[in-house]
Structure formats: structure tokens, C-alpha cells
């Protein structure tokens, strides 16, 4: 079956090459990718809902309320088992995996990534894992897009654009927000905002949302339409909300990476499963609203239905006290990121998109209730509006995607009347958060490794360079114990270069000898035994360390030293040389590849 499909696609590729221009074929392919991304979104959502219905069916309904906090551990355990014994590969971490593939693998993703998250994410979320389905959906669609691009022999620039189309399609289908989906792809994947890129993104987004309407009808994630108007007198409160959203965003990032570091130190996968799964179960037992994605909680908060939103057995009798409600909402803000981190640390598969919206809604709602119940205003502020704007503020801070946050909330709720407060809160949250956390949760680890693509074209090209491919290894090495006679016979005679790296018996790089350094004495045979390599060796102007130096660092070293060749080491062991001319040639070639 697979062979027939491949043959059919190959014939289609041959036909399109003869009959369609590149731009026309890109339009066709982007619409196909949008449709496939829409199907992925439909499949992941339906599989997740099926599992959720199964857990609430008659044969376990009597035990559900008593033992539901065990379900997340069961779901994560099944997920870990599938990854370890069936898939047998690390499926990565959603969007960061896609970003890494773009920056370091020329947009090439492995085939198993086309189905791995499609299976494991619904198991994690369906059983109550406190994560979202958005990132796995994007990663699955991106992998399908990447492999289709390879099949149709697309270059790196087109492959990256089509991955962005898959991301836009996935988000458009999930949220029925086609404009926000396009902006998401541009902001998160650092795509160029040009007509050439916009049309395929638009095509993919429309194709995906039509697929979603076909399978889901008019069903949407957030069931809310604006009823309260924006009042200009509330602007100071939206400014304050932006600052609080930034604080929450910084808190989210700190806690998220702290837990990730803790779980990385646990070498045993089974121990991680037990530690994370049991801790998550205990947390959900005391705070039931942390169970699952949390969109039902968001919808109930928008309706101010606290009985269903907070669903707690411990404080049911106190929910008529508004300050108890405020305290519980603050608890959701604090503990949601912990639940998400425990789910992922234990081995679950999911993303942070839904938790971010959840945290933002609880924060905004809590903020509005506090202001209204302090007795400082004659007219109360709109609780629902601040709930919505709070989501945008936290999303802008955590994901560093303010435009996505603004347009997503506006499209989800038909709330274009909230554009001004959305812009105020999202902008403030983004600016303040960026001051303390210059990179988003998606990109933090990549940025620390120097592997992050940005909208800065020069920086992006440098990031995409493959340094290994430009290392020259045809230099004759000299041992530190050699004398001048050995240098002449083993080095000068055998090499066409005028530069010789000096190493010890363990190939540790020690320095260099230039032909100009020995030219005055190289014909004086009396000096052959007297002069040692150490006598004429000099330090290299700079050393390139493959473990530490990124392309940008290497370019800086050439600029600061004015050298034409610099030695390359790995763990102090000599590897070869990089020449400035070859580095600049590779840079120009990569620039052509990513802009065509």
C-alpha cells in the first residue's frame, strides 16, 4: 500500500513539474498540507474525546469520582510503554523539536514523528494529563509536511515554509481561528512575512479550517461571545493586568525549566514515571480542576459558573464566599504549571498551549474579582473581558507571541471590540517578560545552545550553517617532539600548505608553525637537529571549539583576529582548520538557499 502511494505521489510530482510553475505547485501542496493538518487535528481531538468518554462510561462511572486522580498515571504509563517498547525512539517535545529540525536538520523530520504524537498525546491528555494537544498536533503536521517536501524534492527554504503551513493548518483547525494561525506560524517559526510566504500560509489555513468545519461543524473550543463593551476608564487596570501577566509568565518559565532540570537528573524512566505520576495524582486529588486540558474550566469561568469551574470536594460549601473563590483561582494560577511540568516530566506527551490559556484565564478572572470586591469602584469592571484579556497577556509573555495572543482571543470570541485592551496587556506583558526572559519557553533551550532561528536574517543564516562541512582536514600535523629536520621532511615536503598544526602524542592541539617562521633557517642543515618544534611554534590567534562555539562566535573570532585560518578542536583534540574564505562562501550559499 505504501509503495503504491509513493508511486502515485511520484507521478503527481512529475506531472506538476511539467505543467505547473513553482508557485502554482506550492499553492497546491500547501492546500494538501492544510487538509492533512486538519485531519491530524480532527484525529487527535476525536481519539482524546473517545478515551475521555470511555473513562466515564458505565463500567467505571461508579469509581470515576473516587479514583479519577489515578487516571493520569495510567495514561502516562501507557504512553511511556508505547514509546519505549513500540516506537523505540525519542519523539521529542512538540514545537521545540520542530524548531530544532528547522535550524539544525534543514527542516528534515523523521517519519515516525508523523504518527508518534498522534497516538501518545491523546493517551496522555485523555487520561487526564495536565497538558494540551496543540503542540503534538503541530509537530505531527510538521513531520508530514517535511516528509512530503522531501518526496517532492523541495529545497530548504520551501520545506521550512511548508512546515509553517502545517503549523498554521493545525492551529486553524483546532481553534477555528485562521488569521491567528497564520500569525502563530510566522511568530513561532520566524517565517519571512512576504507575499510569497503569505499565500501558501493562507491557503493551508483555509484548507484546514474547512476540514475542521466538515468534521466538527460549528463546535468551538471557547463557547463565549462578548457581551460587555470596552470602557476607556478601565485602561489603567489593563495596564496593571499586563504587569501581573508578565509576573505570571516569568513564574511559569522558572518553574517549568526547574522541574525539567529535576527530572533530567532522574536517570531511570520508571522512577520518573512514578515520581511524576504519583505527584500529579496527589495534586489533582486536592485540586481537581487541574485534571486534563482545562478548556471546560475556562468556559465555566467565562460564564462565572464557579461550582463547575472549581469542582472541589474540599471547599464546595464555601464557594458562596467570593474570597474563597479568589483564593482557589489564585491556586489554579500557581499550580497549573506544576501539574503541566509533572505530566511532561513523568513521560507524558503534550504541549503548554492549553495550560497557558488556562493560567491566563484564571489570572485575569482572579484579578477582576479582586478589583470588584475591594470596594474602590462605583462601577465594576467586566470579569469576562479581563478573563479573556488575561489569556492574551500570559500567552504573549510565556510564548513571546503577542500578535498571536491578540488575534487568537479576538477570533475565538468574536471580540474585536477588545482589540485595544488586548494590545495594551499583551504588549506590556511581552516587553516586561522579555526583559527577564529573553526567549520563550519554546525557544529557551535552543537559544542557550545557539540553535535558535530568529527573524534576523543574518542570525538565521549563521544558525543554519553546518560547521562540520566547512572544516578542512588536509593539513599535515607536526608532533611537539619533532626537530626542524622532521618538520622539513614530514611537513614542508609533503604539504601544499604554509601552515602546520602542532599536536602531542594524544593529538591535543598545542599551537601552529607558519612556513614564514622557519623560512630563514629551513635550508641550514646544521640547524636541523638543534631547533625543536617548540622553539618555532606560536600560539594560534584564536581557537574554534566545536563544543562551545556557534557560527556567530566563529564569525566574530575571524573579525577580531583578522586571521584567514583558525584551528578547530573538540575537547582540546585537533580536528582541522576553518578558513575565512570557505566560511564566507558557505554563508553566501546558505543565504541563497533560505531566500529562494
Residue pairs with C-beta under 8 A, 6 or more apart in sequence:
6 151
9 148
9 151
9 152
10 151
13 151
13 152
13 153
16 25
16 28
16 152
17 25
20 28
23 196
25 152
26 158
26 161
26 162
26 200
27 199
27 200
27 203
29 148
29 152
29 162
29 200
30 162
30 165
30 199
30 200
30 201
30 203
30 204
30 207
31 203
31 204
31 206
31 207
32 148
32 207
33 141
33 144
33 145
33 148
33 162
33 165
33 166
33 169
33 204
33 207
34 165
34 166
34 168
34 169
34 172
34 203
34 204
34 205
34 206
34 207
34 208
34 211
35 169
35 207
35 208
35 211
36 141
36 144
36 145
36 166
36 169
37 137
37 141
37 144
37 145
37 165
37 166
37 167
37 168
37 169
37 170
37 173
37 204
37 208
38 169
38 170
38 172
38 173
38 207
38 208
38 209
38 210
38 211
38 212
38 215
39 211
40 118
40 137
40 140
40 141
40 144
40 170
41 137
41 141
41 169
41 170
41 173
41 174
41 208
41 211
41 212
42 173
42 211
42 212
42 215
42 216
43 118
44 117
44 118
44 121
44 122
44 133
44 136
44 137
44 140
45 133
45 174
45 216
46 215
47 118
47 119
47 122
47 126
48 121
48 122
48 125
48 126
48 133
49 126
50 122
50 126
51 75
51 122
51 123
51 126
51 127
52 126
52 292
55 64
55 68
55 71
55 126
55 127
56 64
68 128
68 284
68 288
68 291
69 128
69 281
69 282
69 284
69 285
69 288
69 291
70 281
71 127
71 128
72 124
72 127
72 128
72 129
72 130
72 277
72 280
72 281
72 284
72 291
72 343
72 348
73 273
73 277
73 278
73 280
73 281
73 346
74 127
75 123
75 124
75 125
75 126
75 127
75 128
75 129
75 348
76 124
76 127
76 129
76 273
76 276
76 277
76 280
76 343
76 346
76 347
76 348
77 273
77 277
78 123
78 127
79 120
79 123
79 124
79 347
79 348
79 349
80 269
80 273
80 346
80 347
82 119
82 120
82 123
83 89
83 90
83 91
83 116
83 120
83 347
83 349
84 269
87 112
87 116
87 120
89 110
89 112
89 116
91 97
91 112
91 113
91 116
91 117
91 120
91 349
92 100
92 113
92 139
93 135
93 344
94 117
94 135
94 136
94 138
94 139
94 349
94 350
94 351
95 135
95 138
95 139
95 188
95 351
95 442
96 442
96 443
96 445
96 446
97 109
97 113
97 139
98 109
98 138
98 139
98 142
98 163
98 167
98 189
99 188
99 189
99 442
99 443
99 446
99 452
99 453
100 446
100 451
101 107
101 108
101 109
101 142
101 146
101 163
102 160
102 163
102 189
102 453
103 446
103 451
103 452
103 453
103 463
103 464
104 451
106 156
106 159
106 464
107 146
107 149
107 156
107 159
107 160
107 163
108 146
108 150
108 159
109 142
109 143
109 146
109 147
110 143
111 143
111 147
113 139
113 140
113 143
114 140
114 143
114 144
114 147
115 140
116 140
116 349
117 136
117 137
117 139
117 140
117 349
118 136
118 140
120 136
120 349
121 133
121 136
121 137
121 349
121 350
122 133
123 349
124 131
124 343
124 348
124 349
124 350
125 131
125 132
125 133
125 292
125 293
125 350
128 284
128 291
128 292
129 280
129 292
129 343
129 348
129 350
130 280
130 284
130 290
130 291
130 292
130 293
130 294
130 336
130 339
130 340
130 342
130 343
130 355
131 293
131 340
131 343
131 344
131 348
131 349
131 350
131 351
131 352
131 354
131 355
132 293
132 350
132 351
132 352
132 353
132 354
132 355
133 174
133 293
133 350
133 351
133 354
134 170
134 171
134 174
134 351
134 353
134 354
135 350
135 351
135 352
135 353
136 349
136 350
136 351
137 170
137 171
137 173
137 174
138 166
138 167
138 170
138 171
138 351
140 170
141 166
141 167
141 169
141 170
142 163
142 166
142 167
144 166
145 159
145 162
145 163
145 165
145 166
146 159
146 162
146 163
148 162
149 158
149 159
149 162
149 163
150 159
154 162
155 593
155 596
156 464
156 593
156 594
157 593
157 594
157 595
157 596
160 189
160 191
160 594
161 191
161 197
161 200
161 201
162 200
163 189
164 185
164 186
164 189
164 191
164 197
164 201
165 185
165 200
165 201
165 203
165 204
166 204
167 181
167 184
167 185
167 188
167 189
168 178
168 181
168 182
168 184
168 185
168 201
168 204
168 205
168 208
169 181
169 204
169 205
169 207
169 208
170 181
170 208
171 177
171 180
171 181
171 184
171 185
172 178
172 181
172 182
172 204
172 205
172 206
172 208
172 209
172 212
173 208
173 209
173 211
173 212
174 212
174 221
175 181
175 220
175 221
175 408
175 411
175 412
176 209
176 212
176 213
176 220
176 221
176 411
176 412
177 407
177 408
177 411
177 412
178 202
178 205
178 206
178 208
178 209
178 411
179 205
179 407
179 411
180 404
180 407
180 408
180 410
180 411
180 412
181 205
181 208
182 198
182 201
182 202
182 205
183 401
183 403
183 404
183 407
184 401
184 404
184 408
185 191
185 201
186 193
186 197
186 201
187 400
187 401
187 403
187 404
188 399
188 401
188 404
188 442
189 453
190 453
190 454
190 455
190 460
191 197
191 201
192 455
192 595
220 412
221 295
221 412
222 295
222 298
222 299
222 302
222 412
222 413
223 299
223 302
224 299
224 302
224 303
224 384
224 388
224 412
224 413
225 413
225 414
226 384
226 385
226 413
226 414
226 415
226 417
226 418
227 384
228 382
228 384
228 385
229 417
230 385
230 417
230 418
230 420
230 421
231 381
231 382
234 381
234 382
234 421
235 420
235 421
235 424
237 367
237 371
237 381
237 386
238 386
238 389
238 421
238 424
238 425
239 424
239 425
239 428
240 367
241 364
241 367
241 386
241 389
241 390
241 393
241 425
242 393
242 424
242 425
242 426
242 427
242 428
242 429
242 432
243 428
243 429
243 432
244 363
244 367
244 393
245 360
245 363
245 364
245 390
245 393
245 394
245 396
245 397
245 425
245 428
245 429
246 393
246 397
246 428
246 429
246 430
246 431
246 432
246 433
248 333
248 359
248 360
248 363
248 394
248 397
249 394
249 396
249 397
249 398
249 429
249 433
249 437
250 397
250 433
250 436
250 437
251 334
251 337
252 337
252 356
252 359
252 394
252 397
252 398
252 441
253 398
253 437
253 441
253 444
255 337
255 338
255 341
256 337
256 340
256 341
256 352
256 441
257 441
257 444
258 341
259 338
259 341
259 342
259 345
260 341
260 344
260 345
262 345
263 272
263 275
263 276
263 345
263 346
266 272
266 275
269 347
272 345
272 346
272 347
273 346
273 347
275 345
275 346
276 342
276 343
276 345
276 346
276 347
276 348
277 342
277 346
279 342
280 339
280 342
280 343
280 346
283 290
283 335
283 338
283 339
283 342
284 290
284 291
284 339
286 314
287 312
287 331
287 332
287 335
287 339
288 311
288 312
288 313
289 297
289 309
289 310
289 311
289 312
289 332
290 332
290 335
290 336
290 339
293 354
293 358
294 336
294 354
294 355
294 357
294 358
295 354
295 357
295 358
296 308
297 309
297 332
297 358
297 361
297 362
298 357
298 358
298 361
298 387
298 391
300 306
300 308
300 309
301 309
301 329
301 361
301 362
301 365
301 387
302 361
302 384
302 387
302 388
304 383
304 384
306 319
306 325
307 316
307 319
310 319
310 325
310 328
310 329
312 328
315 324
315 328
318 324
319 325
322 369
322 373
323 373
325 369
326 366
326 369
326 370
326 373
329 362
329 363
329 365
329 366
329 369
330 362
330 366
332 358
332 359
332 362
333 359
333 362
333 363
333 366
336 355
336 358
336 359
336 362
337 355
337 359
339 355
340 350
340 352
340 355
343 350
344 350
352 398
352 441
353 399
356 391
356 394
356 395
356 398
356 399
357 391
357 394
357 395
359 394
360 390
360 391
360 392
360 393
360 394
360 395
361 387
361 388
361 390
361 391
362 390
363 390
363 393
363 394
364 386
364 387
364 388
364 389
364 390
364 391
364 393
365 383
365 386
365 387
365 390
367 386
367 390
368 381
368 382
368 383
368 385
368 386
368 387
369 383
371 377
371 380
371 381
372 380
372 381
372 383
385 418
385 421
388 409
388 413
388 415
388 418
388 422
389 409
389 418
389 421
389 422
389 425
390 425
391 405
391 409
392 405
392 406
392 408
392 409
392 422
392 425
392 426
393 405
393 425
393 426
393 428
393 429
394 429
395 401
395 404
395 405
395 408
395 426
396 402
396 405
396 406
396 425
396 426
396 427
396 429
396 430
396 433
397 429
397 430
397 432
397 433
398 433
398 440
398 441
399 405
399 440
399 441
399 442
400 430
400 433
400 434
400 439
400 440
400 443
401 440
402 426
402 427
402 429
402 430
405 422
405 426
406 419
406 422
406 423
406 426
409 415
409 418
409 422
410 416
410 418
410 419
410 422
415 422
437 444
438 447
439 447
439 452
443 452
446 452
449 550
450 463
450 550
450 551
450 552
450 553
451 463
451 550
452 463
453 459
453 460
453 463
453 464
454 460
454 463
457 591
457 595
459 552
460 594
461 587
461 590
461 591
461 594
462 550
462 551
462 552
462 555
462 587
463 550
463 551
463 552
464 590
464 594
465 551
465 586
465 587
465 590
466 586
467 546
467 551
467 554
467 578
468 546
469 586
470 578
470 582
470 583
470 586
471 568
471 575
471 576
471 577
471 578
472 576
472 577
472 578
472 579
472 582
473 575
473 576
474 497
475 495
475 497
475 499
475 500
475 501
475 576
475 577
476 490
476 491
476 494
476 495
476 497
476 500
477 500
477 501
477 502
477 503
477 507
477 574
478 486
478 487
478 490
478 491
478 500
478 501
478 502
478 503
478 513
478 533
479 486
479 502
479 503
479 504
479 505
479 533
480 502
480 503
480 504
480 510
480 533
480 534
480 537
481 505
481 532
481 533
482 490
482 532
482 533
483 528
483 529
483 530
483 531
483 532
483 533
484 518
484 521
484 522
484 527
484 528
484 529
484 530
484 531
484 532
484 533
484 536
485 525
485 528
485 529
486 533
487 500
487 513
487 518
487 533
487 536
488 522
488 528
491 500
491 513
492 515
492 518
492 522
498 514
498 515
498 516
499 512
499 513
499 514
499 515
499 565
499 577
500 512
500 513
500 514
500 515
501 509
501 511
501 512
501 567
501 574
501 577
502 509
502 510
502 511
502 512
502 513
502 533
502 537
503 509
503 510
503 574
504 510
506 573
507 573
507 574
508 572
508 573
508 574
509 540
509 543
509 567
509 569
509 572
509 573
509 574
510 537
511 537
511 538
511 539
511 540
512 537
512 538
512 539
512 540
512 567
513 533
513 536
513 537
513 538
514 538
517 536
517 538
518 536
521 527
521 531
540 566
540 567
541 561
541 563
541 566
542 557
542 560
542 561
542 563
542 566
543 566
543 567
543 568
543 569
544 554
544 557
544 566
544 567
544 568
544 569
544 578
545 568
545 569
545 570
546 568
546 569
546 570
546 575
547 570
547 571
549 557
554 566
554 578
554 583
555 583
555 587
557 563
557 566
558 566
558 580
558 583
563 580
564 579
564 580
564 581
565 577
565 578
565 579
565 580
566 577
566 578
567 574
567 576
567 577
568 574
568 575
568 576
568 577
568 578
569 575
